[in-house]
Amino acid sequence: MISGQGTMGLEIIDQVKNLDAIVIPVGGGGLLAGVALAVKTVYPNVQIIVSFRLIDVLHAQWQLNKFQSRSLKIG
């Protein structure tokens, strides 16, 4: 399961240039584990921010001055 979730991390790496941090929501922990493992393997200096609530995600983006309304490409 973790390796499957890691594909999301690889998609982020592929689509976002100059990646310095990723905010990952957590429920059961599978998504967090997979994305963090994939991203940290390729870019060990990327900061992983864990969020338990949507408001935490928005706050972290705002603090990183990365608040954007665009989404990742689909497809």
Secondary structure, 3 states (H helix, E strand, C coil): CHHHHHHHHHHHHHHCCCCCEEEEECCCCHHHHHHHHHHHHHCCCCEEEEECCHHHHHHHHHHCCCCCCCCCCCC
